[in-house]
Amino acid sequence: MGHKLIIIVWFCLQQSLTFAQIPLKSLNIGDQVPDITISNLINFPTQNLKISNFKGKLLILDFWDTWCSSCIHFLPQTNTLNKMFLDRAYVLPVTAQKRESIEKFLLGSAFLKPYKITSVVADKELTSLFPHNQIPHEVWIDPQGRLIALTTDEYVTAGNIEQVLNGQHPQLAFKKDELNYDWRTPLFFSEAKIKLNRKALLYTTGFTGCLEGVAPAQHVQTDTLNQTKRFSFINQPVLNLYALIYNSGLPFTPTRRILRVADPGVFVYSAKSGYYDKWLKEHTYTYEAIVPFDFSRNEVLEQMQFNMERVLKIKGCIQQLEIECWILHRKNNEIKLQTAYTKKEIQLNAKQPLAMHRITAADLISLLDERENAIPVIDESGTPVPFDLNLRTLPVTLKEWNLALQPIGLEFLFQKRKLDMFILSQ
C-alpha cells in the first residue's frame, strides 16, 4: 500500500501565548512547542517567520515530498482550507527537499501550477521536532502551544479543524511511528542471540496483525553464517498478499476480482469504511518466515497462503471464467488518431476541467478497470497511437462512452471473453 508520506503539524496559538525557549528535540504529547524560526519559504510574503507569528491561529505544517503522490494531491486542499478559515487557521506545507527542486517541480506540474503552492523548503528544524518514518503524519498543537495529537492527513478536514477551533475534541486516531525499527532484525525473535544450525532449523514462521508504527515493506535477507533466509511481508492487506502469492495484479484490479465474502469492506477500502488509517490498522497483516537456505520464495509464499487462509477462514484462487466485457475496437479506420499535446495528462478531478491528453488505448482500459463493481474492459483495437479525449463530463455507461469515442473512430462492444479472474471466498 503504497504507502505515502505526509507530515502536517497543527498549532493553535492565542494572543497571550508565550512559547518556551528550549533546545530542539523531538516532542511528546503534552509538551510545549518552542518558538523556532521557520526559514526558506517560497510563494510567501517573507522568507522567514516564527511560530509565534501565527498567534491566534491554528497552524498546520504539511510535510510533503515530490515523490509522494498522496502528498501532491493534498496540496491544493491546503489552499482551500486557508481561504475557508482566513485568519483563524493556516496550512503551511513543509519539505526537506531543496528550493531549486521544489520550484522546478511546482512550475512543471500541470496539476499544481494553477494553485501557486506556498511551502517551506530545505527543512531540518521542524523534522527534528516531529520525527517520523511514515507519511501522512500530522502533528496537532493546541491554543496553549501544547502538542495534543499525531494523526495522518485524512484527519485534516474542515470539520475537524472547526471542532478544534471551537475547543471540541474530534475523534483523532493516534499515529505511532517506530523510529528505531530495523528490518534487518527478525521481527518476532529480535531478543534471541542463538546461533542457528541449518540442520536443526526446520521452519520458523510468525503471522500477526498490523505492526503499528512500521512502514509497509517486503524484505528478503540471507544469513550465510547460519545458512538461512528470512522473508518478511510487513503490514500488507490480504489482497496485497495474494498479489505476491500469484505474482499477479488481478487482486488489485476491481474489474478482475470476484469477492464472494460477507463484507467486502474487510478486504477493499471504500469511503464508507471511515478513515483509511484506521482501516489499515484493522485489516493489514505481517508474515515472517526464517527458513533453510535452499527454500525458494515460492515455497515460502505457498506456506504463507496456507497459514493465512487457515487463520482467516478464506480461500483465494485464480480461475478462468467466461465473462461479459466491454471490448474496445476500431469502428472507423478512416479516422486518423492524433494528439495536439506533447505530454500525457489525465485529469478527472470534478473540481477541475476534465482532460485526457495524449493517452493510449491501454491508458483508457486501465482507467476503466479501476471502477468498482464494473465488468472487465478489453482492448482489441490494435491502436498504439496516442490520442486526445475532450470530455465535458466523465461518461459512465457504454452508450455515453461510445458517444465520446465516436469522433476518434473507436467504440465499445458488449461481448463475452474467457478471462483469468481472481476469486476470494469465505
DRENDO-1510 file (C-alpha; in Angstrom, 1 decimal, always signed):
<recs>
REC; n; res; u; v; w
REC; 1; MET; +0.0; +0.0; +0.0 .
REC; 2; GLY; +1.5; +2.3; -1.2 .
REC; 3; HIS; +2.5; +3.7; +1.1 .
REC; 4; LYS; +2.6; +7.8; +1.1 .
REC; 5; LEU; +4.4; +10.2; +3.3 .
REC; 6; ILE; +2.9; +13.5; +4.7 .
REC; 7; ILE; +3.5; +15.4; +7.9 .
REC; 8; ILE; +1.0; +18.1; +9.0 .
REC; 9; VAL; +1.6; +20.0; +12.2 .
REC; 10; TRP; -1.3; +21.9; +13.7 .
REC; 11; PHE; -0.7; +24.9; +16.0 .
REC; 12; CYS; -3.4; +26.8; +17.9 .
REC; 13; LEU; -1.8; +29.9; +19.2 .
REC; 14; GLN; -3.6; +32.5; +21.4 .
REC; 15; GLN; -2.6; +36.2; +21.5 .
REC; 16; SER; -1.4; +35.7; +25.1 .
REC; 17; LEU; +0.6; +32.6; +24.3 .
REC; 18; THR; +4.3; +32.5; +25.5 .
REC; 19; PHE; +6.4; +29.8; +24.0 .
REC; 20; ALA; +9.1; +28.0; +25.9 .
REC; 21; GLN; +12.6; +28.7; +24.7 .
REC; 22; ILE; +14.1; +25.2; +24.8 .
REC; 23; PRO; +16.7; +23.3; +22.8 .
REC; 24; LEU; +15.3; +21.5; +19.7 .
REC; 25; LYS; +14.3; +17.9; +20.5 .
REC; 26; SER; +11.5; +15.6; +19.5 .
REC; 27; LEU; +8.3; +16.3; +21.3 .
REC; 28; ASN; +5.8; +14.1; +23.1 .
REC; 29; ILE; +2.1; +14.6; +23.6 .
REC; 30; GLY; +1.5; +17.4; +26.1 .
REC; 31; ASP; +4.9; +19.1; +25.5 .
REC; 32; GLN; +5.2; +22.8; +24.8 .
REC; 33; VAL; +6.3; +23.7; +21.3 .
REC; 34; PRO; +9.3; +26.0; +21.2 .
REC; 35; ASP; +9.1; +29.3; +19.2 .
REC; 36; ILE; +11.5; +28.3; +16.5 .
REC; 37; THR; +12.2; +30.2; +13.3 .
REC; 38; ILE; +10.8; +28.8; +10.0 .
REC; 39; SER; +13.1; +29.6; +7.1 .
REC; 40; ASN; +13.3; +29.2; +3.4 .
REC; 41; LEU; +9.7; +29.8; +2.2 .
REC; 42; ILE; +8.6; +30.1; -1.4 .
REC; 43; ASN; +5.4; +31.8; -2.6 .
REC; 44; PHE; +5.1; +33.5; +0.7 .
REC; 45; PRO; +5.4; +37.3; +1.6 .
REC; 46; THR; +8.5; +36.7; +3.7 .
REC; 47; GLN; +11.5; +34.3; +3.6 .
REC; 48; ASN; +11.4; +33.7; +7.4 .
REC; 49; LEU; +8.9; +33.7; +10.2 .
REC; 50; LYS; +8.5; +32.3; +13.7 .
REC; 51; ILE; +5.9; +30.1; +15.2 .
REC; 52; SER; +4.7; +33.0; +17.3 .
REC; 53; ASN; +3.8; +34.9; +14.1 .
REC; 54; PHE; +0.8; +32.6; +14.0 .
REC; 55; LYS; -0.6; +33.6; +17.4 .
REC; 56; GLY; -4.3; +33.2; +17.5 .
REC; 57; LYS; -4.4; +30.8; +14.5 .
REC; 58; LEU; -4.4; +27.1; +14.1 .
REC; 59; LEU; -1.2; +26.5; +12.1 .
REC; 60; ILE; -0.9; +23.3; +10.1 .
REC; 61; LEU; +2.5; +22.3; +8.8 .
REC; 62; ASP; +2.1; +19.8; +6.0 .
REC; 63; PHE; +5.3; +17.8; +5.4 .
REC; 64; TRP; +5.5; +16.5; +1.9 .
REC; 65; ASP; +7.8; +15.3; -0.9 .
REC; 66; THR; +7.7; +15.3; -4.6 .
REC; 67; TRP; +7.7; +11.5; -4.9 .
REC; 68; CYS; +4.6; +11.1; -2.7 .
REC; 69; SER; +1.5; +11.2; -4.9 .
REC; 70; SER; -0.9; +11.4; -2.0 .
REC; 71; CYS; +1.0; +14.4; -0.6 .
REC; 72; ILE; +0.8; +16.1; -4.0 .
REC; 73; HIS; -2.9; +15.5; -4.3 .
REC; 74; PHE; -3.4; +17.0; -0.8 .
REC; 75; LEU; -1.5; +20.2; -1.6 .
REC; 76; PRO; -4.4; +22.0; -3.3 .
REC; 77; GLN; -6.5; +21.3; -0.2 .
REC; 78; THR; -4.1; +23.5; +1.8 .
REC; 79; ASN; -5.1; +26.5; -0.3 .
REC; 80; THR; -8.8; +25.6; +0.0 .
REC; 81; LEU; -8.6; +25.4; +3.8 .
REC; 82; ASN; -6.6; +28.7; +4.0 .
REC; 83; LYS; -9.3; +30.5; +2.1 .
REC; 84; MET; -12.0; +28.9; +4.2 .
REC; 85; PHE; -10.6; +29.8; +7.6 .
REC; 86; LEU; -8.8; +33.0; +6.7 .
REC; 87; ASP; -7.3; +34.5; +9.9 .
REC; 88; ARG; -8.4; +31.5; +12.1 .
REC; 89; ALA; -6.2; +28.8; +10.6 .
REC; 90; TYR; -3.3; +28.4; +8.2 .
REC; 91; VAL; -1.9; +25.4; +6.4 .
REC; 92; LEU; +1.7; +25.6; +5.5 .
REC; 93; PRO; +3.4; +22.8; +3.5 .
REC; 94; VAL; +6.9; +21.8; +4.5 .
REC; 95; THR; +9.6; +19.7; +2.7 .
REC; 96; ALA; +13.2; +18.9; +3.3 .
REC; 97; GLN; +13.9; +18.9; -0.4 .
REC; 98; LYS; +16.0; +21.8; -1.9 .
REC; 99; ARG; +14.5; +25.0; -3.1 .
REC; 100; GLU; +15.6; +24.5; -6.7 .
REC; 101; SER; +14.0; +21.1; -6.9 .
REC; 102; ILE; +10.7; +22.3; -5.4 .
REC; 103; GLU; +10.4; +25.4; -7.6 .
REC; 104; LYS; +11.1; +23.4; -10.7 .
REC; 105; PHE; +8.6; +20.7; -9.6 .
REC; 106; LEU; +5.8; +23.2; -8.8 .
REC; 107; LEU; +6.2; +25.1; -12.1 .
REC; 108; GLY; +6.4; +21.9; -14.1 .
REC; 109; SER; +3.3; +20.2; -12.6 .
REC; 110; ALA; +0.2; +20.8; -14.6 .
REC; 111; PHE; -1.8; +19.7; -11.6 .
REC; 112; LEU; -0.2; +22.1; -9.1 .
REC; 113; LYS; +0.8; +25.1; -11.2 .
REC; 114; PRO; -2.6; +26.8; -11.0 .
REC; 115; TYR; -2.5; +26.9; -7.2 .
REC; 116; LYS; +0.8; +28.7; -6.6 .
REC; 117; ILE; +1.6; +26.5; -3.6 .
REC; 118; THR; +3.4; +28.0; -0.6 .
REC; 119; SER; +6.0; +25.8; +1.1 .
REC; 120; VAL; +8.8; +25.7; +3.5 .
REC; 121; VAL; +11.8; +24.0; +1.7 .
REC; 122; ALA; +15.1; +22.5; +2.9 .
REC; 123; ASP; +13.6; +22.0; +6.3 .
REC; 124; LYS; +15.6; +20.5; +9.2 .
REC; 125; GLU; +14.2; +22.1; +12.4 .
REC; 126; LEU; +10.6; +21.0; +12.1 .
REC; 127; THR; +11.5; +17.5; +11.2 .
REC; 128; SER; +13.8; +17.4; +14.2 .
REC; 129; LEU; +10.9; +18.4; +16.5 .
REC; 130; PHE; +8.5; +15.9; +14.9 .
REC; 131; PRO; +10.4; +12.9; +13.7 .
REC; 132; HIS; +8.6; +10.2; +11.7 .
REC; 133; ASN; +9.2; +7.3; +9.4 .
REC; 134; GLN; +5.9; +7.3; +7.6 .
REC; 135; ILE; +3.7; +9.9; +5.9 .
REC; 136; PRO; +1.0; +11.1; +6.1 .
REC; 137; HIS; +1.9; +12.4; +9.6 .
REC; 138; GLU; +0.0; +15.3; +11.3 .
REC; 139; VAL; +1.1; +17.0; +14.5 .
REC; 140; TRP; -1.6; +19.0; +16.3 .
REC; 141; ILE; -0.8; +21.7; +18.8 .
REC; 142; ASP; -3.5; +23.4; +20.9 .
REC; 143; PRO; -4.1; +27.1; +21.5 .
REC; 144; GLN; -1.8; +27.0; +24.6 .
REC; 145; GLY; +1.1; +25.7; +22.4 .
REC; 146; ARG; +1.0; +22.1; +23.6 .
REC; 147; LEU; +1.3; +19.0; +21.3 .
REC; 148; ILE; -2.1; +17.2; +21.6 .
REC; 149; ALA; -2.3; +14.7; +18.8 .
REC; 150; LEU; -0.5; +12.8; +16.0 .
REC; 151; THR; -2.5; +11.6; +13.0 .
REC; 152; THR; -2.5; +11.0; +9.3 .
REC; 153; ASP; -3.5; +13.6; +6.7 .
REC; 154; GLU; -7.1; +12.4; +6.2 .
REC; 155; TYR; -8.0; +13.9; +9.6 .
REC; 156; VAL; -7.1; +17.3; +8.2 .
REC; 157; THR; -10.6; +18.3; +7.2 .
REC; 158; ALA; -12.7; +21.5; +7.6 .
REC; 159; GLY; -14.9; +19.7; +10.1 .
REC; 160; ASN; -12.1; +18.6; +12.4 .
REC; 161; ILE; -10.4; +22.0; +12.2 .
REC; 162; GLU; -13.6; +23.7; +13.1 .
REC; 163; GLN; -14.0; +21.5; +16.1 .
REC; 164; VAL; -10.5; +22.2; +17.3 .
REC; 165; LEU; -11.0; +25.9; +16.9 .
REC; 166; ASN; -14.3; +25.6; +18.9 .
REC; 167; GLY; -12.5; +23.9; +21.8 .
REC; 168; GLN; -14.0; +20.5; +21.0 .
REC; 169; HIS; -12.2; +17.2; +20.7 .
REC; 170; PRO; -12.8; +15.4; +17.4 .
REC; 171; GLN; -12.1; +11.7; +17.2 .
REC; 172; LEU; -8.5; +11.6; +16.0 .
REC; 173; ALA; -6.6; +8.3; +15.9 .
REC; 174; PHE; -3.2; +8.4; +17.4 .
REC; 175; LYS; -0.4; +7.7; +14.9 .
REC; 176; LYS; +2.7; +5.9; +16.2 .
REC; 177; ASP; +5.9; +5.7; +14.2 .
REC; 178; GLU; +8.5; +3.1; +15.3 .
REC; 179; LEU; +11.6; +5.2; +14.7 .
REC; 180; ASN; +14.1; +2.5; +15.8 .
REC; 181; TYR; +12.6; -0.2; +13.7 .
REC; 182; ASP; +15.4; -2.2; +11.8 .
REC; 183; TRP; +14.1; -4.5; +9.1 .
REC; 184; ARG; +17.4; -6.5; +9.3 .
REC; 185; THR; +16.4; -7.8; +12.7 .
REC; 186; PRO; +13.9; -10.6; +12.9 .
REC; 187; LEU; +10.5; -9.2; +14.0 .
REC; 188; PHE; +9.5; -12.0; +16.3 .
REC; 189; PHE; +12.8; -13.2; +17.7 .
REC; 190; SER; +14.7; -10.0; +18.0 .
REC; 191; GLU; +15.9; -10.8; +21.5 .
REC; 192; ALA; +17.2; -14.3; +20.6 .
REC; 193; LYS; +21.0; -14.3; +20.0 .
REC; 194; ILE; +21.3; -18.1; +19.5 .
REC; 195; LYS; +23.4; -19.2; +16.6 .
REC; 196; LEU; +21.1; -21.3; +14.4 .
REC; 197; ASN; +22.2; -24.6; +12.9 .
REC; 198; ARG; +20.9; -25.3; +9.5 .
REC; 199; LYS; +20.2; -29.0; +10.3 .
REC; 200; ALA; +18.4; -28.0; +13.5 .
REC; 201; LEU; +16.3; -25.3; +11.9 .
REC; 202; LEU; +13.2; -26.7; +10.2 .
REC; 203; TYR; +10.9; -23.8; +9.6 .
REC; 204; THR; +10.2; -20.7; +11.8 .
REC; 205; THR; +7.2; -18.5; +10.9 .
REC; 206; GLY; +5.2; -15.7; +12.5 .
REC; 207; PHE; +1.8; -14.3; +11.5 .
REC; 208; THR; +0.4; -11.2; +13.1 .
REC; 209; GLY; -2.0; -8.3; +12.5 .
REC; 210; CYS; -0.8; -4.8; +11.9 .
REC; 211; LEU; +2.6; -3.8; +13.4 .
REC; 212; GLU; +1.7; -0.2; +14.3 .
REC; 213; GLY; +4.3; +2.4; +13.5 .
REC; 214; VAL; +6.2; +0.2; +11.0 .
REC; 215; ALA; +6.0; +1.1; +7.3 .
REC; 216; PRO; +4.6; -1.5; +4.8 .
REC; 217; ALA; +7.5; -3.4; +3.2 .
REC; 218; GLN; +8.8; -6.6; +1.7 .
REC; 219; HIS; +12.3; -7.9; +2.5 .
REC; 220; VAL; +14.4; -11.0; +1.9 .
REC; 221; GLN; +17.6; -11.3; +3.9 .
REC; 222; THR; +20.2; -14.0; +3.5 .
REC; 223; ASP; +22.2; -15.3; +6.5 .
REC; 224; THR; +25.2; -17.1; +5.1 .
REC; 225; LEU; +26.6; -17.9; +8.5 .
REC; 226; ASN; +23.6; -19.8; +9.6 .
REC; 227; GLN; +22.6; -20.8; +6.1 .
REC; 228; THR; +19.1; -19.4; +6.4 .
REC; 229; LYS; +16.9; -16.9; +4.6 .
REC; 230; ARG; +14.4; -14.6; +6.2 .
REC; 231; PHE; +11.3; -13.4; +4.3 .
REC; 232; SER; +9.3; -10.5; +5.7 .
REC; 233; PHE; +6.0; -9.2; +4.3 .
REC; 234; ILE; +5.1; -6.3; +6.6 .
REC; 235; ASN; +1.7; -4.6; +7.1 .
REC; 236; GLN; +0.1; -5.9; +3.9 .
REC; 237; PRO; -3.7; -6.1; +3.2 .
REC; 238; VAL; -4.9; -9.5; +2.2 .
REC; 239; LEU; -5.2; -8.7; -1.5 .
REC; 240; ASN; -1.6; -7.5; -1.5 .
REC; 241; LEU; -0.5; -10.9; -0.1 .
REC; 242; TYR; -2.5; -12.7; -2.8 .
REC; 243; ALA; -0.8; -10.5; -5.4 .
REC; 244; LEU; +2.5; -11.7; -4.1 .
REC; 245; ILE; +1.4; -15.3; -3.9 .
REC; 246; TYR; +0.2; -15.4; -7.5 .
REC; 247; ASN; +2.7; -12.8; -8.9 .
REC; 248; SER; -0.4; -11.1; -10.5 .
REC; 249; GLY; -2.1; -7.7; -10.4 .
REC; 250; LEU; -5.5; -9.3; -10.7 .
REC; 251; PRO; -6.3; -8.9; -6.9 .
REC; 252; PHE; -5.7; -5.2; -7.3 .
REC; 253; THR; -7.9; -4.8; -10.3 .
REC; 254; PRO; -11.6; -4.1; -9.4 .
REC; 255; THR; -13.0; -5.5; -12.6 .
REC; 256; ARG; -10.9; -8.7; -12.5 .
REC; 257; ARG; -11.7; -9.8; -9.0 .
REC; 258; ILE; -14.7; -11.5; -7.5 .
REC; 259; LEU; -15.3; -11.2; -3.8 .
REC; 260; ARG; -17.6; -13.9; -2.5 .
REC; 261; VAL; -17.4; -12.7; +1.1 .
REC; 262; ALA; -19.9; -11.4; +3.6 .
REC; 263; ASP; -18.2; -8.0; +4.0 .
REC; 264; PRO; -16.1; -6.8; +1.0 .
REC; 265; GLY; -15.0; -3.8; +3.2 .
REC; 266; VAL; -12.8; -6.1; +5.1 .
REC; 267; PHE; -10.6; -6.7; +2.0 .
REC; 268; VAL; -11.2; -3.5; -0.1 .
REC; 269; TYR; -11.2; +0.0; +1.4 .
REC; 270; SER; -14.0; +2.4; +0.5 .
REC; 271; ALA; -15.1; +5.8; +1.8 .
REC; 272; LYS; -17.9; +4.2; +3.8 .
REC; 273; SER; -15.2; +2.3; +5.8 .
REC; 274; GLY; -14.3; +5.5; +7.5 .
REC; 275; TYR; -10.7; +6.7; +8.0 .
REC; 276; TYR; -8.2; +4.8; +5.8 .
REC; 277; ASP; -5.6; +4.9; +8.6 .
REC; 278; LYS; -8.0; +3.1; +11.0 .
REC; 279; TRP; -8.9; +0.6; +8.2 .
REC; 280; LEU; -5.2; -0.3; +7.7 .
REC; 281; LYS; -4.7; -0.9; +11.4 .
REC; 282; GLU; -7.6; -3.4; +11.4 .
REC; 283; HIS; -7.0; -5.1; +8.1 .
REC; 284; THR; -3.3; -5.5; +7.4 .
REC; 285; TYR; -1.1; -8.4; +8.4 .
REC; 286; THR; +2.6; -9.3; +8.8 .
REC; 287; TYR; +4.1; -12.6; +7.9 .
REC; 288; GLU; +7.7; -13.6; +8.5 .
REC; 289; ALA; +9.5; -16.9; +7.8 .
REC; 290; ILE; +13.1; -17.9; +8.7 .
REC; 291; VAL; +13.8; -20.9; +6.5 .
REC; 292; PRO; +16.7; -23.1; +5.4 .
REC; 293; PHE; +18.9; -21.6; +2.7 .
REC; 294; ASP; +17.7; -23.8; -0.1 .
REC; 295; PHE; +14.0; -22.9; +0.4 .
REC; 296; SER; +12.6; -20.8; -2.5 .
REC; 297; ARG; +10.4; -17.8; -2.4 .
REC; 298; ASN; +7.6; -19.8; -4.0 .
REC; 299; GLU; +7.8; -22.3; -1.2 .
REC; 300; VAL; +7.5; -19.6; +1.4 .
REC; 301; LEU; +4.6; -18.0; -0.3 .
REC; 302; GLU; +2.8; -21.3; -0.6 .
REC; 303; GLN; +3.2; -21.8; +3.2 .
REC; 304; MET; +2.1; -18.2; +3.8 .
REC; 305; GLN; -1.1; -18.8; +1.8 .
REC; 306; PHE; -1.8; -22.0; +3.8 .
REC; 307; ASN; -1.4; -20.2; +7.1 .
REC; 308; MET; -3.3; -17.1; +6.1 .
REC; 309; GLU; -6.3; -19.0; +4.7 .
REC; 310; ARG; -6.4; -21.3; +7.7 .
REC; 311; VAL; -6.3; -18.4; +10.2 .
REC; 312; LEU; -8.6; -16.0; +8.4 .
REC; 313; LYS; -11.0; -18.7; +7.1 .
REC; 314; ILE; -10.7; -17.6; +3.5 .
REC; 315; LYS; -9.7; -19.1; +0.1 .
REC; 316; GLY; -8.2; -17.3; -2.9 .
REC; 317; CYS; -7.5; -18.6; -6.3 .
REC; 318; ILE; -7.2; -17.5; -10.0 .
REC; 319; GLN; -9.6; -19.2; -12.3 .
REC; 320; GLN; -10.5; -18.8; -16.0 .
REC; 321; LEU; -14.2; -17.8; -16.5 .
REC; 322; GLU; -16.3; -16.7; -19.4 .
REC; 323; ILE; -17.1; -13.1; -18.5 .
REC; 324; GLU; -19.2; -10.3; -20.1 .
REC; 325; CYS; -16.9; -7.5; -21.1 .
REC; 326; TRP; -16.6; -4.1; -22.8 .
REC; 327; ILE; -14.4; -4.7; -25.9 .
REC; 328; LEU; -12.7; -1.6; -27.4 .
REC; 329; HIS; -12.3; -1.8; -31.2 .
REC; 330; ARG; -11.9; +0.5; -34.2 .
REC; 331; LYS; -15.3; +1.4; -35.6 .
REC; 332; ASN; -14.0; +3.7; -38.3 .
REC; 333; ASN; -10.4; +3.0; -39.6 .
REC; 334; GLU; -10.6; +6.0; -41.8 .
REC; 335; ILE; -10.4; +8.4; -38.9 .
REC; 336; LYS; -6.7; +9.1; -38.1 .
REC; 337; LEU; -5.8; +9.1; -34.4 .
REC; 338; GLN; -3.8; +12.1; -33.4 .
REC; 339; THR; -2.9; +14.3; -30.5 .
REC; 340; ALA; -2.4; +18.0; -30.1 .
REC; 341; TYR; -0.2; +17.6; -26.9 .
REC; 342; THR; +3.4; +16.7; -26.2 .
REC; 343; LYS; +2.8; +15.3; -22.7 .
REC; 344; LYS; +0.3; +12.8; -21.3 .
REC; 345; GLU; -2.3; +14.3; -18.9 .
REC; 346; ILE; -5.2; +12.5; -17.3 .
REC; 347; GLN; -7.2; +14.9; -15.1 .
REC; 348; LEU; -10.6; +13.6; -13.9 .
REC; 349; ASN; -11.0; +15.7; -10.8 .
REC; 350; ALA; -14.6; +17.0; -10.8 .
REC; 351; LYS; -13.4; +20.4; -9.4 .
REC; 352; GLN; -11.2; +21.0; -12.4 .
REC; 353; PRO; -11.7; +20.8; -16.2 .
REC; 354; LEU; -11.7; +17.2; -17.4 .
REC; 355; ALA; -8.6; +16.3; -19.5 .
REC; 356; MET; -7.4; +13.2; -21.3 .
REC; 357; HIS; -4.5; +14.3; -23.4 .
REC; 358; ARG; -2.0; +12.1; -25.3 .
REC; 359; ILE; -3.4; +8.9; -23.9 .
REC; 360; THR; -3.4; +5.4; -25.5 .
REC; 361; ALA; -5.9; +2.7; -25.6 .
REC; 362; ALA; -4.1; +1.0; -22.8 .
REC; 363; ASP; -4.4; +4.1; -20.6 .
REC; 364; LEU; -8.2; +4.1; -21.2 .
REC; 365; ILE; -8.5; +0.4; -20.4 .
REC; 366; SER; -6.5; +0.9; -17.2 .
REC; 367; LEU; -8.7; +3.8; -16.1 .
REC; 368; LEU; -12.0; +1.9; -16.7 .
REC; 369; ASP; -10.6; -1.2; -14.9 .
REC; 370; GLU; -10.4; +0.9; -11.7 .
REC; 371; ARG; -14.2; +1.0; -11.4 .
REC; 372; GLU; -15.6; -1.0; -8.5 .
REC; 373; ASN; -18.5; -3.4; -9.3 .
REC; 374; ALA; -18.0; -3.0; -13.0 .
REC; 375; ILE; -17.3; -5.5; -15.8 .
REC; 376; PRO; -13.8; -6.0; -17.3 .
REC; 377; VAL; -12.6; -3.9; -20.3 .
REC; 378; ILE; -10.5; -5.5; -23.1 .
REC; 379; ASP; -8.5; -3.7; -25.8 .
REC; 380; GLU; -8.9; -5.3; -29.2 .
REC; 381; SER; -8.4; -2.1; -31.1 .
REC; 382; GLY; -4.9; -2.7; -32.2 .
REC; 383; THR; -4.3; +1.0; -31.6 .
REC; 384; PRO; -0.9; +2.0; -30.1 .
REC; 385; VAL; -1.2; +5.6; -31.4 .
REC; 386; PRO; -1.8; +8.3; -28.7 .
REC; 387; PHE; -5.0; +10.4; -28.9 .
REC; 388; ASP; -7.0; +13.1; -27.1 .
REC; 389; LEU; -10.4; +12.8; -25.5 .
REC; 390; ASN; -12.2; +16.1; -24.7 .
REC; 391; LEU; -14.9; +15.5; -22.2 .
REC; 392; ARG; -17.4; +17.8; -20.6 .
REC; 393; THR; -18.5; +15.2; -18.1 .
REC; 394; LEU; -17.0; +11.8; -17.4 .
REC; 395; PRO; -19.0; +9.1; -19.2 .
REC; 396; VAL; -20.5; +6.2; -17.2 .
REC; 397; THR; -22.5; +3.9; -19.4 .
REC; 398; LEU; -21.3; +2.1; -22.5 .
REC; 399; LYS; -23.6; +4.4; -24.6 .
REC; 400; GLU; -22.1; +7.5; -23.1 .
REC; 401; TRP; -18.5; +6.3; -23.7 .
REC; 402; ASN; -19.3; +5.4; -27.3 .
REC; 403; LEU; -20.6; +9.0; -27.9 .
REC; 404; ALA; -17.4; +10.3; -26.5 .
REC; 405; LEU; -15.2; +7.9; -28.6 .
REC; 406; GLN; -17.2; +8.5; -31.9 .
REC; 407; PRO; -15.1; +11.4; -33.1 .
REC; 408; ILE; -11.9; +9.3; -33.0 .
REC; 409; GLY; -13.3; +6.2; -34.6 .
REC; 410; LEU; -13.4; +4.0; -31.5 .
REC; 411; GLU; -16.2; +2.2; -29.7 .
REC; 412; PHE; -17.0; -0.4; -27.1 .
REC; 413; LEU; -18.8; -3.6; -27.9 .
REC; 414; PHE; -20.6; -5.7; -25.2 .
REC; 415; GLN; -19.3; -9.3; -25.6 .
REC; 416; LYS; -18.1; -12.3; -23.6 .
REC; 417; ARG; -14.5; -13.4; -23.3 .
REC; 418; LYS; -12.6; -16.1; -21.3 .
REC; 419; LEU; -10.5; -14.3; -18.7 .
REC; 420; ASP; -8.4; -15.1; -15.7 .
REC; 421; MET; -10.2; -13.8; -12.6 .
REC; 422; PHE; -9.1; -13.6; -9.0 .
REC; 423; ILE; -11.8; -15.1; -6.7 .
REC; 424; LEU; -11.8; -14.7; -2.9 .
REC; 425; SER; -14.4; -16.6; -0.9 .
REC; 426; GLN; -15.1; -17.4; +2.7 .
</recs>
